[in-house]
Amino acid sequence: MYLHQSSLLPFLLPLASTVFASPSSSPNPSDYPNDSKTEPTVHLRNGSYYGRYLDSFHQDVFLGIPFAEPPVGEGRFANPVP
């Protein structure tokens, strides 16, 4: 029996949406090994942030930096609160 790819779409779409929409914890920096000996550092008025450089992606990454309170309850459709 030949199964057309478009007939699989109704089954794969809900599965993909649950995988990509599932809540996750804060990113763990140890999940991204430091490929380089130099760690990127950014110094701002409110502190210093240390990241990692990933040679495989040619990018500096800074993980786990909160930028606002989570939008729950009364704050669901309100402006962000730092």
C-alpha positions in Angstrom: 0.0 0.0 0.0 1.3 3.4 -1.0 1.0 6.1 1.7 1.2 9.7 0.4 3.3 12.1 2.5 0.4 14.6 2.8 -1.7 11.9 4.6 0.8 11.9 7.4 0.5 15.6 8.0 -2.5 15.4 10.4 -0.6 13.0 12.6 2.8 14.7 12.5 1.6 18.3 13.0 0.2 17.8 16.5 3.3 15.9 17.5 5.6 18.6 16.2 3.7 21.3 18.0 3.9 19.6 21.3 7.6 19.1 21.0 8.4 22.7 20.0 5.8 24.4 22.3 6.6 22.4 25.4 7.9 24.6 28.3 11.5 24.1 29.2 13.7 25.3 32.0 16.3 27.9 31.6 19.1 27.0 29.2 22.0 25.2 30.9 25.4 26.6 29.8 26.9 23.2 30.4 24.7 21.9 27.5 26.9 24.1 25.2 30.5 23.1 25.6 33.0 26.0 25.3 34.8 25.3 22.0 37.2 28.1 22.5 39.6 29.2 25.3 38.2 32.8 25.3 34.9 33.4 26.9 33.0 36.5 25.8 32.3 39.0 28.5 30.0 42.0 28.4 30.3 44.8 31.1 27.1 46.9 31.6 26.0 49.3 34.3 24.0 46.6 36.1 26.8 44.0 36.0 28.9 41.7 33.9 27.7 38.8 31.8 29.8 35.9 30.8 29.0 33.8 27.8 30.5 31.1 25.6 31.9 31.2 22.1 30.7 28.3 19.9 33.2 27.6 17.1 30.7 25.3 15.4 28.2 28.2 15.0 30.8 31.1 15.0 28.7 32.9 17.6 28.9 34.2 21.1 26.0 32.9 23.3 24.8 34.3 26.6 22.3 32.0 28.2 19.8 32.3 31.1 19.6 36.1 31.2 16.1 37.1 32.4 14.7 40.2 30.6 11.3 40.6 32.1 8.8 39.1 34.6 6.9 36.2 33.1 3.5 37.2 31.5 1.1 35.4 33.8 -2.2 36.3 35.5 -2.9 40.1 35.3 0.3 40.7 33.4 -0.7 38.4 30.5 -1.5 41.2 28.0 0.2 44.1 29.8 3.5 45.8 29.0 6.7 43.9 30.1 7.9 44.6 33.7 11.7 44.5 34.1 
